[in-house]
Every structure is written in C-alpha cells, then in structure tokens.
Amino acid sequence: MDFFLSTWRADPIALGAIFAASVAYLLGVRRVRRRGEPWPLRRTIGFFALGLLPYAVIELGFLGTFSADLRWAFSTRIALLIFAVPAGIAAGRPLDLVPARVRERVLASRVTRVFGNAMVATIVIAAVFCLFLTPLAGILRVDPVVDASLGVVVPLVGLAMVLPMMALGAMHTGTFIAIEFLLAFVELLIDSVPGLLLRLNDSVLDLIPDAAQAAAWWPSPLHDQHLAGDMIWFIAEFADVPILVILMIRWMRSDRVEAKGFDDLSDEEYDEMTRAHLRGER
C-alpha cells in the first residue's frame, strides 16, 4: 500500500490538460457571473473534486506511472478514464458555461446526437474493452507516445458520450429513451464479457514480455492479466449504475414535457389529434 500511495510522476501532457481544463472552466464561470447569472459553488467543487482531482490521481499516480509495465494498471487506468473521470467532470455542468448559440449548435450536430445516446455508448465501450483481448492492447500499453495520448483521448471520448447524454433529454422522445434504458441493461452483460475472458484465459493475450519486477508483490504475466480482467469487470459493472440513473432522469423529464404538451391542448385540439392518430396520420 505504501508503494502504491508513494508512487507519483510528473507527466507534462496530463499537467497541461489539467491546467487547460481548469483555466477554461474558471473563465466560463467568471463569464456567467459577469452576466449576472448565478453559478452554484457545488458545480465548481464537483468539477475539480470529482473530475480533475481523480484525473490527476490516475494519470500522475501509481496507475499512470506503471501503466506501461502492469496490465492491470493499464486496464484500470483506461476504464476509469472513460467512466469515472467524464462522470465527475459532468457533475460540474461544463456545457452550461458554453455560450448558448455555440451550445445549441454543438448539441444539434449529427456527431453529438450519435454519441449522445446509450446505443452508441454501448458499442464504443464494448469495442474499447475488447481491445484488451488482442495484442493491440500490448502495443498501446508499451508505446510511450500512444500511452501518453490515451490520457487525453480516452477522457474526451467518455465526455463525448456523457455530456450529450445529460443534455439531450428534452430532445428525445420517451420511447427513444426507453430503448436506451433497455440497451443500458444489455450493456451490463456486454461489459462483463471482456473482463471474464481475460480472467478465465490461461494464456497471455497481449504477447508483450513482462517488465522487471519493481516490488516483491509484482504479479506474474498471467496473474497480471487476471487482475486486469477483474478490474475491468468491476469498474464496468459499477460505472453502469450512474448511466442508468442519468437515463432514468431523462425519461422522467421527457415524460413531464410530453405530459405538459398534452395538458396545454384544448379539448378540440385533443379530439382532432386522437382522430388523426386513429386514421394513421402523424
């Protein structure tokens, strides 16, 4: 445990990302307050305490330091960067700091609409985790340039899915969100498959020779892979819970919006809409 807590590194890319994100967020908060709009302190605390602080611990601490040497450190790092860090950053509501016109344009774009639903999130996350079952995982792990870039790219991929998912609730119908909710349950099963296969496989899948032992507890290559499978399985299943909560909130909001739309109709408008529905018209 002492070895785990006392291991740190100075990664310029991670430090630069933390600095840039901090400055951009604080400038956004100042711009909002200058317009006379309130900005709850809990959002700022959430952004730094739940988003950037865990990112710093992951990238600058043990997981980032030994990501190239230990399979379980690499897989845990990637899983946390795509799940935990984006969820923590989303708690700070960074999209609300973006000017309204820019935010509406971003949310209305085809790319945002594609990534901002649980259907695509299920496929993307499953594809990322399946990479751990191939020799490509070893190549990504030991290449210093690729390994450093993953510390920025992976959280951005997670944010591309989480932020629109939280913001697009009012733009999707209740039926669409219900389908997303069902797919999120399917994801609970899909996410466990790569971890289980890593855990149960009796051969090392990434074909990368093991690094020199840095401590007495250093695992063997096969045990290292089994630990990686355990961590992927645990993190993926645990991280699906907030996604389900987000989808439930979106479903409730969409239902309220649709109900209010029906309540605002006059009796004549409601009767005409019912007749049109019975005739098969939209």
C-alpha positions as a Markdown table, in Angstrom:
| # | Residue | x | y | z |
|---|---|---|---|---|
| 1 | Met | 0.0 | 0.0 | 0.0 |
| 2 | Asp | 2.9 | 2.4 | 0.8 |
| 3 | Phe | 4.4 | 1.7 | -2.6 |
| 4 | Phe | 1.0 | 2.4 | -4.2 |
| 5 | Leu | 0.5 | 5.7 | -2.4 |
| 6 | Ser | 4.0 | 7.0 | -2.7 |
| 7 | Thr | 4.4 | 6.5 | -6.4 |
| 8 | Trp | 4.0 | 9.7 | -8.5 |
| 9 | Arg | 5.3 | 11.1 | -11.7 |
| 10 | Ala | 5.4 | 14.5 | -13.5 |
| 11 | Asp | 3.6 | 14.0 | -16.8 |
| 12 | Pro | 3.7 | 17.2 | -18.8 |
| 13 | Ile | 0.7 | 16.2 | -21.0 |
| 14 | Ala | -1.5 | 15.4 | -18.1 |
| 15 | Leu | -0.4 | 18.5 | -16.2 |
| 16 | Gly | -1.1 | 20.6 | -19.3 |
| 17 | Ala | -4.6 | 19.1 | -19.7 |
| 18 | Ile | -5.4 | 19.8 | -16.1 |
| 19 | Phe | -4.2 | 23.4 | -16.4 |
| 20 | Ala | -6.1 | 24.0 | -19.7 |
| 21 | Ala | -9.3 | 22.5 | -18.3 |
| 22 | Ser | -9.1 | 24.5 | -15.1 |
| 23 | Val | -8.5 | 27.8 | -16.8 |
| 24 | Ala | -11.3 | 27.2 | -19.4 |
| 25 | Tyr | -13.8 | 26.3 | -16.6 |
| 26 | Leu | -12.9 | 29.2 | -14.4 |
| 27 | Leu | -13.1 | 31.6 | -17.3 |
| 28 | Gly | -16.5 | 30.2 | -18.1 |
| 29 | Val | -17.7 | 30.7 | -14.5 |
| 30 | Arg | -16.5 | 34.3 | -14.5 |
| 31 | Arg | -18.2 | 35.0 | -17.8 |
| 32 | Val | -21.5 | 33.6 | -16.5 |
| 33 | Arg | -21.3 | 35.6 | -13.2 |
| 34 | Arg | -20.5 | 38.8 | -15.1 |
| 35 | Arg | -23.8 | 38.4 | -16.9 |
| 36 | Gly | -25.4 | 38.4 | -13.5 |
| 37 | Glu | -26.4 | 34.7 | -13.7 |
| 38 | Pro | -25.9 | 32.5 | -10.6 |
| 39 | Trp | -23.4 | 29.7 | -10.7 |
| 40 | Pro | -23.7 | 27.3 | -7.7 |
| 41 | Leu | -20.4 | 26.6 | -5.9 |
| 42 | Arg | -21.2 | 22.9 | -5.7 |
| 43 | Arg | -20.8 | 22.7 | -9.5 |
| 44 | Thr | -17.3 | 24.1 | -9.4 |
| 45 | Ile | -16.4 | 21.9 | -6.5 |
| 46 | Gly | -17.8 | 18.9 | -8.3 |
| 47 | Phe | -15.8 | 19.7 | -11.5 |
| 48 | Phe | -12.5 | 19.9 | -9.6 |
| 49 | Ala | -13.1 | 17.3 | -6.8 |
| 50 | Leu | -14.9 | 14.7 | -8.8 |
| 51 | Gly | -13.4 | 15.3 | -12.2 |
| 52 | Leu | -9.9 | 16.8 | -12.3 |
| 53 | Leu | -8.7 | 15.5 | -9.0 |
| 54 | Pro | -9.4 | 11.9 | -9.9 |
| 55 | Tyr | -7.8 | 12.5 | -13.3 |
| 56 | Ala | -4.7 | 13.8 | -11.6 |
| 57 | Val | -4.5 | 10.8 | -9.3 |
| 58 | Ile | -5.0 | 8.4 | -12.1 |
| 59 | Glu | -2.5 | 10.0 | -14.6 |
| 60 | Leu | 0.1 | 11.2 | -12.1 |
| 61 | Gly | -0.1 | 8.4 | -9.5 |
| 62 | Phe | 0.6 | 4.7 | -9.5 |
| 63 | Leu | -1.8 | 3.8 | -12.4 |
| 64 | Gly | -0.2 | 6.3 | -14.8 |
| 65 | Thr | 3.3 | 5.6 | -13.6 |
| 66 | Phe | 3.1 | 1.8 | -14.1 |
| 67 | Ser | 0.6 | 1.7 | -16.9 |
| 68 | Ala | 3.2 | 0.6 | -19.4 |
| 69 | Asp | 4.5 | -2.2 | -17.1 |
| 70 | Leu | 1.4 | -3.7 | -15.5 |
| 71 | Arg | -1.6 | -4.9 | -17.5 |
| 72 | Trp | -4.0 | -4.4 | -14.6 |
| 73 | Ala | -2.7 | -0.8 | -14.1 |
| 74 | Phe | -3.2 | 0.0 | -17.8 |
| 75 | Ser | -6.7 | -1.6 | -18.0 |
| 76 | Thr | -7.8 | 0.1 | -14.7 |
| 77 | Arg | -6.5 | 3.4 | -15.9 |
| 78 | Ile | -8.3 | 3.2 | -19.2 |
| 79 | Ala | -11.6 | 2.1 | -17.6 |
| 80 | Leu | -11.5 | 4.9 | -15.0 |
| 81 | Leu | -10.6 | 7.5 | -17.7 |
| 82 | Ile | -13.6 | 6.5 | -19.8 |
| 83 | Phe | -16.1 | 6.0 | -17.0 |
| 84 | Ala | -15.2 | 7.8 | -13.7 |
| 85 | Val | -13.5 | 11.0 | -15.0 |
| 86 | Pro | -16.1 | 12.0 | -17.5 |
| 87 | Ala | -18.9 | 11.4 | -15.0 |
| 88 | Gly | -17.1 | 13.6 | -12.4 |
| 89 | Ile | -16.4 | 16.4 | -14.9 |
| 90 | Ala | -20.1 | 16.2 | -16.0 |
| 91 | Ala | -21.1 | 17.0 | -12.4 |
| 92 | Gly | -19.6 | 20.5 | -12.9 |
| 93 | Arg | -22.0 | 21.1 | -15.9 |
| 94 | Pro | -19.3 | 22.4 | -18.2 |
| 95 | Leu | -21.7 | 22.6 | -21.2 |
| 96 | Asp | -23.7 | 25.2 | -19.3 |
| 97 | Leu | -20.7 | 27.5 | -19.4 |
| 98 | Val | -20.6 | 27.5 | -23.2 |
| 99 | Pro | -22.3 | 30.4 | -24.9 |
| 100 | Ala | -25.9 | 29.5 | -25.7 |
| 101 | Arg | -25.5 | 29.7 | -29.5 |
| 102 | Val | -22.4 | 27.5 | -29.5 |
| 103 | Arg | -24.0 | 25.0 | -27.1 |
| 104 | Glu | -27.2 | 24.7 | -29.2 |
| 105 | Arg | -25.1 | 24.3 | -32.4 |
| 106 | Val | -23.0 | 21.6 | -30.8 |
| 107 | Leu | -26.0 | 19.7 | -29.3 |
| 108 | Ala | -27.8 | 19.9 | -32.7 |
| 109 | Ser | -24.9 | 18.5 | -34.6 |
| 110 | Arg | -25.1 | 14.9 | -36.0 |
| 111 | Val | -21.9 | 13.8 | -34.2 |
| 112 | Thr | -23.3 | 14.9 | -30.8 |
| 113 | Arg | -26.7 | 13.2 | -31.5 |
| 114 | Val | -24.9 | 10.0 | -32.5 |
| 115 | Phe | -22.6 | 9.9 | -29.4 |
| 116 | Gly | -25.2 | 11.3 | -27.0 |
| 117 | Asn | -27.3 | 8.1 | -26.7 |
| 118 | Ala | -26.7 | 4.8 | -24.8 |
| 119 | Met | -26.9 | 2.8 | -28.0 |
| 120 | Val | -23.6 | 4.1 | -29.3 |
| 121 | Ala | -22.1 | 4.2 | -25.8 |
| 122 | Thr | -22.7 | 0.5 | -25.5 |
| 123 | Ile | -20.9 | -0.2 | -28.8 |
| 124 | Val | -18.0 | 2.1 | -28.1 |
| 125 | Ile | -17.3 | 0.9 | -24.6 |
| 126 | Ala | -17.6 | -2.7 | -25.7 |
| 127 | Ala | -15.2 | -2.1 | -28.5 |
| 128 | Val | -12.7 | -0.4 | -26.2 |
| 129 | Phe | -12.8 | -3.3 | -23.7 |
| 130 | Cys | -12.5 | -5.9 | -26.5 |
| 131 | Leu | -9.1 | -4.3 | -27.4 |
| 132 | Phe | -7.8 | -5.8 | -24.1 |
| 133 | Leu | -8.3 | -9.2 | -25.6 |
| 134 | Thr | -5.9 | -8.6 | -28.5 |
| 135 | Pro | -2.2 | -8.0 | -29.0 |
| 136 | Leu | -3.1 | -4.4 | -29.8 |
| 137 | Ala | -3.5 | -3.7 | -26.1 |
| 138 | Gly | 0.1 | -4.5 | -25.5 |
| 139 | Ile | 1.2 | -2.2 | -28.3 |
| 140 | Leu | -0.9 | 0.6 | -26.9 |
| 141 | Arg | 0.5 | 0.0 | -23.5 |
| 142 | Val | 4.2 | 0.0 | -24.1 |
| 143 | Asp | 4.4 | 2.7 | -26.8 |
| 144 | Pro | 5.2 | 5.9 | -24.8 |
| 145 | Val | 3.7 | 8.3 | -27.3 |
| 146 | Val | 0.4 | 6.4 | -27.6 |
| 147 | Asp | 0.2 | 5.7 | -23.9 |
| 148 | Ala | 0.6 | 9.4 | -23.2 |
| 149 | Ser | -2.0 | 10.4 | -25.8 |
| 150 | Leu | -4.5 | 8.0 | -24.3 |
| 151 | Gly | -4.5 | 10.0 | -21.1 |
| 152 | Val | -6.2 | 12.8 | -23.1 |
| 153 | Val | -8.1 | 11.0 | -25.9 |
| 154 | Val | -9.9 | 8.4 | -23.7 |
| 155 | Pro | -11.5 | 11.0 | -21.3 |
| 156 | Leu | -12.6 | 13.1 | -24.3 |
| 157 | Val | -14.3 | 10.0 | -25.8 |
| 158 | Gly | -16.0 | 9.5 | -22.4 |
| 159 | Leu | -17.1 | 13.1 | -22.3 |
| 160 | Ala | -18.4 | 12.9 | -25.9 |
| 161 | Met | -20.8 | 10.3 | -24.6 |
| 162 | Val | -21.7 | 11.5 | -21.1 |
| 163 | Leu | -22.2 | 15.3 | -21.6 |
| 164 | Pro | -24.7 | 15.0 | -24.5 |
| 165 | Met | -26.4 | 12.1 | -22.8 |
| 166 | Met | -27.2 | 14.5 | -19.9 |
| 167 | Ala | -28.1 | 17.4 | -22.1 |
| 168 | Leu | -30.2 | 15.8 | -24.8 |
| 169 | Gly | -33.1 | 14.5 | -22.7 |
| 170 | Ala | -35.5 | 17.1 | -23.8 |
| 171 | Met | -34.7 | 16.4 | -27.5 |
| 172 | His | -35.6 | 12.7 | -27.3 |
| 173 | Thr | -39.0 | 11.1 | -27.1 |
| 174 | Gly | -40.0 | 8.9 | -24.2 |
| 175 | Thr | -39.9 | 5.8 | -26.5 |
| 176 | Phe | -36.4 | 6.6 | -27.6 |
| 177 | Ile | -35.2 | 6.9 | -24.1 |
| 178 | Ala | -36.9 | 3.7 | -23.1 |
| 179 | Ile | -35.0 | 1.9 | -25.8 |
| 180 | Glu | -31.8 | 3.5 | -24.5 |
| 181 | Phe | -32.7 | 2.3 | -21.0 |
| 182 | Leu | -33.1 | -1.3 | -22.2 |
| 183 | Leu | -29.8 | -1.1 | -24.1 |
| 184 | Ala | -28.1 | 0.1 | -20.9 |
| 185 | Phe | -29.2 | -3.1 | -19.2 |
| 186 | Val | -27.8 | -5.1 | -22.1 |
| 187 | Glu | -24.6 | -3.2 | -21.6 |
| 188 | Leu | -24.4 | -4.6 | -18.1 |
| 189 | Leu | -23.9 | -8.0 | -19.7 |
| 190 | Ile | -21.8 | -6.9 | -22.6 |
| 191 | Asp | -19.3 | -5.1 | -20.4 |
| 192 | Ser | -18.6 | -8.1 | -18.3 |
| 193 | Val | -17.6 | -10.3 | -21.3 |
| 194 | Pro | -14.1 | -8.9 | -21.9 |
| 195 | Gly | -13.2 | -8.9 | -18.2 |
| 196 | Leu | -14.4 | -12.5 | -17.8 |
| 197 | Leu | -12.4 | -13.7 | -20.9 |
| 198 | Leu | -9.3 | -12.0 | -19.5 |
| 199 | Arg | -9.9 | -13.6 | -16.1 |
| 200 | Leu | -10.6 | -17.1 | -17.4 |
| 201 | Asn | -7.9 | -17.3 | -20.2 |
| 202 | Asp | -4.9 | -19.4 | -19.4 |
| 203 | Ser | -2.5 | -17.7 | -21.9 |
| 204 | Val | -1.2 | -14.1 | -22.0 |
| 205 | Leu | -3.1 | -12.4 | -24.8 |
| 206 | Asp | -1.1 | -9.2 | -25.5 |
| 207 | Leu | 2.1 | -11.1 | -26.2 |
| 208 | Ile | 4.3 | -8.5 | -24.5 |
| 209 | Pro | 7.2 | -9.7 | -22.3 |
| 210 | Asp | 6.8 | -8.8 | -18.7 |
| 211 | Ala | 8.7 | -5.8 | -17.3 |
| 212 | Ala | 11.3 | -6.2 | -14.5 |
| 213 | Gln | 9.8 | -6.5 | -11.1 |
| 214 | Ala | 9.7 | -3.2 | -9.2 |
| 215 | Ala | 8.4 | -4.7 | -5.9 |
| 216 | Ala | 8.1 | -8.1 | -4.1 |
| 217 | Trp | 4.4 | -8.3 | -4.9 |
| 218 | Trp | 4.8 | -7.9 | -8.6 |
| 219 | Pro | 2.5 | -10.3 | -10.3 |
| 220 | Ser | 3.4 | -12.9 | -13.0 |
| 221 | Pro | 2.2 | -12.1 | -16.6 |
| 222 | Leu | -0.8 | -14.4 | -16.3 |
| 223 | His | -1.8 | -13.2 | -12.9 |
| 224 | Asp | -1.4 | -9.7 | -14.1 |
| 225 | Gln | -3.8 | -10.4 | -16.9 |
| 226 | His | -6.3 | -12.0 | -14.5 |
| 227 | Leu | -6.1 | -8.9 | -12.3 |
| 228 | Ala | -6.8 | -6.8 | -15.3 |
| 229 | Gly | -9.9 | -8.8 | -16.1 |
| 230 | Asp | -11.1 | -8.5 | -12.5 |
| 231 | Met | -10.7 | -4.7 | -12.5 |
| 232 | Ile | -12.4 | -4.2 | -15.9 |
| 233 | Trp | -15.3 | -6.3 | -14.8 |
| 234 | Phe | -15.7 | -4.5 | -11.5 |
| 235 | Ile | -15.3 | -1.0 | -12.9 |
| 236 | Ala | -17.6 | -1.5 | -15.9 |
| 237 | Glu | -20.4 | -3.0 | -13.8 |
| 238 | Phe | -20.1 | -0.3 | -11.1 |
| 239 | Ala | -20.0 | 2.5 | -13.6 |
| 240 | Asp | -23.2 | 1.4 | -15.4 |
| 241 | Val | -25.2 | 2.5 | -12.3 |
| 242 | Pro | -24.8 | 6.3 | -12.9 |
| 243 | Ile | -25.6 | 5.8 | -16.6 |
| 244 | Leu | -28.9 | 4.1 | -15.6 |
| 245 | Val | -29.6 | 6.9 | -13.2 |
| 246 | Ile | -29.0 | 9.5 | -15.9 |
| 247 | Leu | -31.3 | 7.7 | -18.3 |
| 248 | Met | -34.0 | 7.4 | -15.7 |
| 249 | Ile | -33.8 | 11.2 | -15.0 |
| 250 | Arg | -34.0 | 11.9 | -18.8 |
| 251 | Trp | -37.0 | 9.6 | -19.0 |
| 252 | Met | -38.8 | 11.4 | -16.2 |
| 253 | Arg | -38.1 | 14.8 | -17.7 |
| 254 | Ser | -39.2 | 13.7 | -21.2 |
| 255 | Asp | -42.4 | 12.3 | -19.7 |
| 256 | Arg | -43.1 | 15.6 | -17.9 |
| 257 | Val | -42.5 | 17.6 | -21.1 |
| 258 | Glu | -44.8 | 15.3 | -23.1 |
| 259 | Ala | -47.5 | 15.4 | -20.4 |
| 260 | Lys | -47.4 | 19.2 | -20.3 |
| 261 | Gly | -47.8 | 19.3 | -24.1 |
| 262 | Phe | -51.0 | 17.3 | -23.8 |
| 263 | Asp | -52.3 | 19.4 | -20.9 |
| 264 | Asp | -51.8 | 22.6 | -22.9 |
| 265 | Leu | -54.1 | 21.3 | -25.7 |
| 266 | Ser | -57.7 | 22.4 | -25.8 |
| 267 | Asp | -60.4 | 19.7 | -25.9 |
| 268 | Glu | -61.0 | 20.3 | -29.6 |
| 269 | Glu | -57.2 | 20.0 | -30.4 |
| 270 | Tyr | -57.0 | 16.8 | -28.3 |
| 271 | Asp | -60.0 | 15.3 | -30.1 |
| 272 | Glu | -58.6 | 16.2 | -33.5 |
| 273 | Met | -55.2 | 14.7 | -32.6 |
| 274 | Thr | -56.9 | 11.5 | -31.4 |
| 275 | Arg | -58.9 | 11.2 | -34.7 |
| 276 | Ala | -55.7 | 11.8 | -36.7 |
| 277 | His | -54.0 | 9.1 | -34.7 |
| 278 | Leu | -56.8 | 6.6 | -35.4 |
| 279 | Arg | -56.6 | 7.5 | -39.1 |
| 280 | Gly | -52.9 | 6.6 | -39.1 |
| 281 | Glu | -51.8 | 10.2 | -39.6 |
| 282 | Arg | -48.9 | 11.9 | -37.8 |
